[in-house]
């Protein structure tokens, strides 16, 4: 693997991590704002937690894709490319 390819892969991983952190920060900020709006306008009739729950599921999926499954997906991708190349040679 060339240095250029390594650099591009590393750059892509860093961009994915930065994207996750931006997503997480916006999740936290928006949910704090929604909680405040909910507490001020309709205290006792809580609705903000629905957004928190479902958006939180998205955050967990984004986390898994970015930090847990990233190496496995890359390795699997490389294997699939090699298999396709072998098929094309036949």
N, CA, C and O atoms as a GROMACS GRO file, in nm:
protein
  360
    1UNK      N    1   0.085  -0.117   0.000
    1UNK     CA    2   0.000   0.000   0.000
    1UNK      C    3   0.090   0.124   0.000
    1UNK      O    4   0.182   0.135   0.081
    2UNK      N    5   0.064   0.215  -0.089
    2UNK     CA    6   0.148   0.334  -0.102
    2UNK      C    7   0.117   0.435   0.009
    2UNK      O    8   0.014   0.429   0.076
    3UNK      N    9   0.210   0.529   0.025
    3UNK     CA   10   0.191   0.633   0.126
    3UNK      C   11   0.068   0.719   0.095
    3UNK      O   12  -0.003   0.761   0.186
    4UNK      N   13   0.045   0.745  -0.034
    4UNK     CA   14  -0.072   0.825  -0.072
    4UNK      C   15  -0.202   0.755  -0.034
    4UNK      O   16  -0.295   0.818   0.016
    5UNK      N   17  -0.206   0.624  -0.057
    5UNK     CA   18  -0.327   0.549  -0.023
    5UNK      C   19  -0.346   0.545   0.128
    5UNK      O   20  -0.458   0.559   0.177
    6UNK      N   21  -0.238   0.524   0.201
    6UNK     CA   22  -0.247   0.526   0.348
    6UNK      C   23  -0.295   0.661   0.398
    6UNK      O   24  -0.378   0.669   0.489
    7UNK      N   25  -0.244   0.767   0.338
    7UNK     CA   26  -0.285   0.902   0.378
    7UNK      C   27  -0.434   0.922   0.352
    7UNK      O   28  -0.505   0.975   0.437
    8UNK      N   29  -0.482   0.879   0.235
    8UNK     CA   30  -0.624   0.895   0.203
    8UNK      C   31  -0.712   0.816   0.299
    8UNK      O   32  -0.816   0.865   0.343
    9UNK      N   33  -0.671   0.693   0.332
    9UNK     CA   34  -0.748   0.612   0.427
    9UNK      C   35  -0.750   0.677   0.565
    9UNK      O   36  -0.855   0.684   0.629
   10UNK      N   37  -0.635   0.723   0.610
   10UNK     CA   38  -0.627   0.789   0.741
   10UNK      C   39  -0.712   0.916   0.742
   10UNK      O   40  -0.781   0.945   0.839
   11UNK      N   41  -0.705   0.991   0.633
   11UNK     CA   42  -0.784   1.114   0.622
   11UNK      C   43  -0.934   1.082   0.627
   11UNK      O   44  -1.010   1.154   0.692
   12UNK      N   45  -0.975   0.976   0.560
   12UNK     CA   46  -1.116   0.936   0.560
   12UNK      C   47  -1.161   0.897   0.701
   12UNK      O   48  -1.270   0.934   0.744
   13UNK      N   49  -1.076   0.822   0.773
   13UNK     CA   50  -1.111   0.782   0.910
   13UNK      C   51  -1.122   0.903   1.003
   13UNK      O   52  -1.212   0.911   1.086
   14UNK      N   53  -1.029   0.996   0.988
   14UNK     CA   54  -1.034   1.117   1.071
   14UNK      C   55  -1.160   1.196   1.039
   14UNK      O   56  -1.225   1.246   1.131
   15UNK      N   57  -1.195   1.209   0.912
   15UNK     CA   58  -1.318   1.280   0.873
   15UNK      C   59  -1.441   1.212   0.931
   15UNK      O   60  -1.535   1.279   0.974
   16UNK      N   61  -1.442   1.078   0.933
   16UNK     CA   62  -1.555   1.004   0.991
   16UNK      C   63  -1.566   1.033   1.141
   16UNK      O   64  -1.676   1.052   1.194
   17UNK      N   65  -1.453   1.035   1.210
   17UNK     CA   66  -1.454   1.062   1.354
   17UNK      C   67  -1.500   1.205   1.383
   17UNK      O   68  -1.579   1.227   1.475
   18UNK      N   69  -1.451   1.300   1.305
   18UNK     CA   70  -1.494   1.439   1.322
   18UNK      C   71  -1.644   1.451   1.296
   18UNK      O   72  -1.714   1.522   1.368
   19UNK      N   73  -1.693   1.382   1.194
   19UNK     CA   74  -1.836   1.382   1.164
   19UNK      C   75  -1.918   1.328   1.279
   19UNK      O   76  -2.025   1.380   1.310
   20UNK      N   77  -1.868   1.221   1.342
   20UNK     CA   78  -1.940   1.165   1.457
   20UNK      C   79  -1.946   1.266   1.572
   20UNK      O   80  -2.052   1.286   1.631
   21UNK      N   81  -1.833   1.330   1.602
   21UNK     CA   82  -1.832   1.425   1.713
   21UNK      C   83  -1.922   1.545   1.685
   21UNK      O   84  -1.987   1.596   1.776
   22UNK      N   85  -1.926   1.591   1.562
   22UNK     CA   86  -2.018   1.700   1.526
   22UNK      C   87  -2.163   1.656   1.547
   22UNK      O   88  -2.245   1.732   1.599
   23UNK      N   89  -2.193   1.534   1.506
   23UNK     CA   90  -2.327   1.478   1.524
   23UNK      C   91  -2.361   1.470   1.673
   23UNK      O   92  -2.472   1.508   1.713
   24UNK      N   93  -2.268   1.422   1.753
   24UNK     CA   94  -2.290   1.409   1.897
   24UNK      C   95  -2.312   1.546   1.963
   24UNK      O   96  -2.402   1.561   2.045
   25UNK      N   97  -2.230   1.644   1.927
   25UNK     CA   98  -2.245   1.778   1.987
   25UNK      C   99  -2.378   1.842   1.948
   25UNK      O  100  -2.442   1.906   2.032
   26UNK      N  101  -2.420   1.824   1.824
   26UNK     CA  102  -2.550   1.881   1.785
   26UNK      C  103  -2.663   1.807   1.856
   26UNK      O  104  -2.763   1.870   1.894
   27UNK      N  105  -2.650   1.677   1.875
   27UNK     CA  106  -2.750   1.598   1.949
   27UNK      C  107  -2.764   1.652   2.091
   27UNK      O  108  -2.876   1.674   2.138
   28UNK      N  109  -2.653   1.672   2.157
   28UNK     CA  110  -2.656   1.722   2.295
   28UNK      C  111  -2.717   1.862   2.301
   28UNK      O  112  -2.804   1.890   2.384
   29UNK      N  113  -2.671   1.951   2.214
   29UNK     CA  114  -2.720   2.089   2.214
   29UNK      C  115  -2.868   2.099   2.183
   29UNK      O  116  -2.941   2.170   2.252
   30UNK      N  117  -2.912   2.030   2.080
   30UNK     CA  118  -3.054   2.036   2.041
   30UNK      C  119  -3.141   1.975   2.150
   30UNK      O  120  -3.249   2.028   2.179
   31UNK      N  121  -3.097   1.866   2.211
   31UNK     CA  122  -3.179   1.804   2.315
   31UNK      C  123  -3.186   1.889   2.441
   31UNK      O  124  -3.289   1.889   2.509
   32UNK      N  125  -3.081   1.960   2.474
   32UNK     CA  126  -3.088   2.054   2.586
   32UNK      C  127  -3.189   2.164   2.554
   32UNK      O  128  -3.271   2.202   2.639
   33UNK      N  129  -3.183   2.215   2.433
   33UNK     CA  130  -3.277   2.319   2.391
   33UNK      C  131  -3.421   2.267   2.392
   33UNK      O  132  -3.511   2.336   2.441
   34UNK      N  133  -3.443   2.148   2.341
   34UNK     CA  134  -3.578   2.090   2.341
   34UNK      C  135  -3.629   2.066   2.483
   34UNK      O  136  -3.747   2.088   2.512
   35UNK      N  137  -3.540   2.022   2.572
   35UNK     CA  138  -3.579   2.003   2.711
   35UNK      C  139  -3.623   2.136   2.772
   35UNK      O  140  -3.725   2.143   2.841
   36UNK      N  141  -3.546   2.242   2.746
   36UNK     CA  142  -3.580   2.374   2.800
   36UNK      C  143  -3.714   2.423   2.746
   36UNK      O  144  -3.797   2.474   2.820
   37UNK      N  145  -3.734   2.406   2.615
   37UNK     CA  146  -3.862   2.448   2.555
   37UNK      C  147  -3.977   2.369   2.615
   37UNK      O  148  -4.081   2.424   2.648
   38UNK      N  149  -3.956   2.237   2.629
   38UNK     CA  150  -4.061   2.152   2.686
   38UNK      C  151  -4.090   2.191   2.831
   38UNK      O  152  -4.207   2.195   2.871
   39UNK      N  153  -3.988   2.218   2.910
   39UNK     CA  154  -4.007   2.254   3.051
   39UNK      C  155  -4.079   2.388   3.065
   39UNK      O  156  -4.159   2.407   3.157
   40UNK      N  157  -4.051   2.481   2.975
   40UNK     CA  158  -4.112   2.614   2.984
   40UNK      C  159  -4.255   2.614   2.932
   40UNK      O  160  -4.343   2.674   2.994
   41UNK      N  161  -4.280   2.548   2.821
   41UNK     CA  162  -4.411   2.558   2.756
   41UNK      C  163  -4.514   2.458   2.806
   41UNK      O  164  -4.632   2.491   2.816
   42UNK      N  165  -4.472   2.338   2.838
   42UNK     CA  166  -4.571   2.238   2.879
   42UNK      C  167  -4.512   2.146   2.986
   42UNK      O  168  -4.498   2.026   2.965
   43UNK      N  169  -4.478   2.205   3.098
   43UNK     CA  170  -4.419   2.128   3.208
   43UNK      C  171  -4.516   2.019   3.253
   43UNK      O  172  -4.634   2.046   3.275
   44UNK      N  173  -4.466   1.900   3.265
   44UNK     CA  174  -4.550   1.788   3.306
   44UNK      C  175  -4.598   1.704   3.189
   44UNK      O  176  -4.632   1.587   3.207
   45UNK      N  177  -4.602   1.761   3.071
   45UNK     CA  178  -4.637   1.686   2.950
   45UNK      C  179  -4.509   1.671   2.868
   45UNK      O  180  -4.483   1.747   2.774
   46UNK      N  181  -4.432   1.572   2.904
   46UNK     CA  182  -4.300   1.556   2.844
   46UNK      C  183  -4.309   1.492   2.706
   46UNK      O  184  -4.370   1.386   2.690
   47UNK      N  185  -4.250   1.556   2.608
   47UNK     CA  186  -4.245   1.503   2.472
   47UNK      C  187  -4.103   1.502   2.417
   47UNK      O  188  -4.075   1.432   2.319
   48UNK      N  189  -4.012   1.579   2.478
   48UNK     CA  190  -3.877   1.592   2.423
   48UNK      C  191  -3.802   1.459   2.421
   48UNK      O  192  -3.716   1.438   2.336
   49UNK      N  193  -3.836   1.369   2.514
   49UNK     CA  194  -3.761   1.245   2.525
   49UNK      C  195  -3.779   1.155   2.403
   49UNK      O  196  -3.694   1.069   2.378
   50UNK      N  197  -3.888   1.173   2.327
   50UNK     CA  198  -3.904   1.094   2.204
   50UNK      C  199  -3.794   1.126   2.104
   50UNK      O  200  -3.737   1.037   2.041
   51UNK      N  201  -3.766   1.253   2.090
   51UNK     CA  202  -3.657   1.295   2.002
   51UNK      C  203  -3.525   1.241   2.055
   51UNK      O  204  -3.443   1.190   1.979
   52UNK      N  205  -3.506   1.252   2.186
   52UNK     CA  206  -3.382   1.205   2.248
   52UNK      C  207  -3.362   1.056   2.225
   52UNK      O  208  -3.251   1.012   2.193
   53UNK      N  209  -3.467   0.978   2.240
   53UNK     CA  210  -3.456   0.833   2.224
   53UNK      C  211  -3.424   0.796   2.080
   53UNK      O  212  -3.327   0.724   2.054
   54UNK      N  213  -3.504   0.844   1.986
   54UNK     CA  214  -3.486   0.800   1.848
   54UNK      C  215  -3.359   0.858   1.785
   54UNK      O  216  -3.292   0.789   1.709
   55UNK      N  217  -3.328   0.981   1.814
   55UNK     CA  218  -3.203   1.038   1.765
   55UNK      C  219  -3.085   0.968   1.833
   55UNK      O  220  -2.980   0.949   1.772
   56UNK      N  221  -3.103   0.930   1.959
   56UNK     CA  222  -3.000   0.857   2.032
   56UNK      C  223  -2.969   0.723   1.967
   56UNK      O  224  -2.853   0.681   1.965
   57UNK      N  225  -3.070   0.657   1.914
   57UNK     CA  226  -3.048   0.532   1.841
   57UNK      C  227  -2.958   0.560   1.720
   57UNK      O  228  -2.868   0.482   1.690
   58UNK      N  229  -2.985   0.670   1.652
   58UNK     CA  230  -2.900   0.708   1.539
   58UNK      C  231  -2.757   0.737   1.582
   58UNK      O  232  -2.663   0.703   1.510
   59UNK      N  233  -2.741   0.800   1.697
   59UNK     CA  234  -2.607   0.828   1.750
   59UNK      C  235  -2.532   0.698   1.779
   59UNK      O  236  -2.414   0.686   1.747
   60UNK      N  237  -2.601   0.602   1.839
   60UNK     CA  238  -2.538   0.473   1.869
   60UNK      C  239  -2.494   0.403   1.741
   60UNK      O  240  -2.384   0.349   1.733
   61UNK      N  241  -2.580   0.404   1.640
   61UNK     CA  242  -2.545   0.343   1.512
   61UNK      C  243  -2.426   0.414   1.449
   61UNK      O  244  -2.334   0.349   1.398
   62UNK      N  245  -2.425   0.546   1.453
   62UNK     CA  246  -2.313   0.624   1.400
   62UNK      C  247  -2.184   0.590   1.476
   62UNK      O  248  -2.079   0.575   1.414
   63UNK      N  249  -2.193   0.578   1.608
   63UNK     CA  250  -2.077   0.541   1.689
   63UNK      C  251  -2.023   0.404   1.648
   63UNK      O  252  -1.902   0.387   1.628
   64UNK      N  253  -2.113   0.307   1.635
   64UNK     CA  254  -2.070   0.172   1.598
   64UNK      C  255  -2.002   0.172   1.461
   64UNK      O  256  -1.898   0.108   1.443
   65UNK      N  257  -2.062   0.242   1.365
   65UNK     CA  258  -2.002   0.250   1.232
   65UNK      C  259  -1.866   0.316   1.234
   65UNK      O  260  -1.776   0.276   1.160
   66UNK      N  261  -1.851   0.418   1.316
   66UNK     CA  262  -1.728   0.497   1.317
   66UNK      C  263  -1.616   0.431   1.395
   66UNK      O  264  -1.501   0.433   1.351
   67UNK      N  265  -1.646   0.374   1.511
   67UNK     CA  266  -1.540   0.327   1.600
   67UNK      C  267  -1.531   0.176   1.614
   67UNK      O  268  -1.422   0.124   1.640
   68UNK      N  269  -1.640   0.104   1.599
   68UNK     CA  270  -1.638  -0.040   1.625
   68UNK      C  271  -1.627  -0.121   1.496
   68UNK      O  272  -1.543  -0.210   1.485
   69UNK      N  273  -1.710  -0.090   1.400
   69UNK     CA  274  -1.716  -0.170   1.278
   69UNK      C  275  -1.627  -0.120   1.166
   69UNK      O  276  -1.620  -0.182   1.060
   70UNK      N  277  -1.559  -0.010   1.187
   70UNK     CA  278  -1.484   0.053   1.078
   70UNK      C  279  -1.377  -0.038   1.021
   70UNK      O  280  -1.366  -0.050   0.899
   71UNK      N  281  -1.298  -0.103   1.104
   71UNK     CA  282  -1.194  -0.193   1.054
   71UNK      C  283  -1.252  -0.315   0.987
   71UNK      O  284  -1.201  -0.361   0.885
   72UNK      N  285  -1.358  -0.368   1.044
   72UNK     CA  286  -1.421  -0.488   0.989
   72UNK      C  287  -1.482  -0.459   0.853
   72UNK      O  288  -1.472  -0.541   0.762
   73UNK      N  289  -1.544  -0.344   0.840
   73UNK     CA  290  -1.604  -0.308   0.712
   73UNK      C  291  -1.498  -0.288   0.606
   73UNK      O  292  -1.515  -0.329   0.491
   74UNK      N  293  -1.387  -0.224   0.642
   74UNK     CA  294  -1.278  -0.202   0.548
   74UNK      C  295  -1.217  -0.335   0.505
   74UNK      O  296  -1.193  -0.356   0.386
   75UNK      N  297  -1.192  -0.425   0.601
   75UNK     CA  298  -1.134  -0.555   0.568
   75UNK      C  299  -1.228  -0.634   0.478
   75UNK      O  300  -1.184  -0.695   0.380
   76UNK      N  301  -1.356  -0.632   0.510
   76UNK     CA  302  -1.455  -0.703   0.431
   76UNK      C  303  -1.461  -0.645   0.290
   76UNK      O  304  -1.476  -0.720   0.193
   77UNK      N  305  -1.451  -0.516   0.279
   77UNK     CA  306  -1.453  -0.449   0.149
   77UNK      C  307  -1.336  -0.495   0.064
   77UNK      O  308  -1.352  -0.526  -0.054
   78UNK      N  309  -1.217  -0.501   0.124
   78UNK     CA  310  -1.098  -0.544   0.051
   78UNK      C  311  -1.113  -0.689   0.004
   78UNK      O  312  -1.076  -0.721  -0.108
   79UNK      N  313  -1.166  -0.776   0.091
   79UNK     CA  314  -1.188  -0.915   0.052
   79UNK      C  315  -1.285  -0.924  -0.065
   79UNK      O  316  -1.263  -1.001  -0.158
   80UNK      N  317  -1.392  -0.846  -0.060
   80UNK     CA  318  -1.490  -0.849  -0.168
   80UNK      C  319  -1.429  -0.800  -0.299
   80UNK      O  320  -1.458  -0.855  -0.406
   81UNK      N  321  -1.346  -0.698  -0.292
   81UNK     CA  322  -1.279  -0.648  -0.413
   81UNK      C  323  -1.188  -0.755  -0.471
   81UNK      O  324  -1.187  -0.776  -0.592
   82UNK      N  325  -1.112  -0.823  -0.385
   82UNK     CA  326  -1.023  -0.929  -0.433
   82UNK      C  327  -1.102  -1.042  -0.499
   82UNK      O  328  -1.061  -1.094  -0.602
   83UNK      N  329  -1.214  -1.081  -0.439
   83UNK     CA  330  -1.298  -1.187  -0.497
   83UNK      C  331  -1.353  -1.146  -0.632
   83UNK      O  332  -1.353  -1.226  -0.726
   84UNK      N  333  -1.398  -1.022  -0.644
   84UNK     CA  334  -1.450  -0.973  -0.772
   84UNK      C  335  -1.341  -0.970  -0.878
   84UNK      O  336  -1.366  -1.002  -0.994
   85UNK      N  337  -1.220  -0.932  -0.838
   85UNK     CA  338  -1.109  -0.930  -0.933
   85UNK      C  339  -1.076  -1.071  -0.981
   85UNK      O  340  -1.046  -1.092  -1.098
   86UNK      N  341  -1.082  -1.168  -0.890
   86UNK     CA  342  -1.057  -1.308  -0.928
   86UNK      C  343  -1.163  -1.357  -1.025
   86UNK      O  344  -1.131  -1.427  -1.121
   87UNK      N  345  -1.289  -1.322  -1.001
   87UNK     CA  346  -1.397  -1.362  -1.092
   87UNK      C  347  -1.377  -1.303  -1.230
   87UNK      O  348  -1.402  -1.369  -1.330
   88UNK      N  349  -1.333  -1.178  -1.235
   88UNK     CA  350  -1.314  -1.111  -1.363
   88UNK      C  351  -1.198  -1.169  -1.443
   88UNK      O  352  -1.198  -1.162  -1.566
   89UNK      N  353  -1.100  -1.226  -1.374
   89UNK     CA  354  -0.986  -1.286  -1.443
   89UNK      C  355  -1.024  -1.415  -1.513
   89UNK      O  356  -0.959  -1.454  -1.610
   90UNK      N  357  -1.128  -1.483  -1.465
   90UNK     CA  358  -1.168  -1.612  -1.522
   90UNK      C  359  -1.248  -1.596  -1.647
   90UNK      O  360  -1.289  -1.696  -1.707
   0.00000   0.00000   0.00000
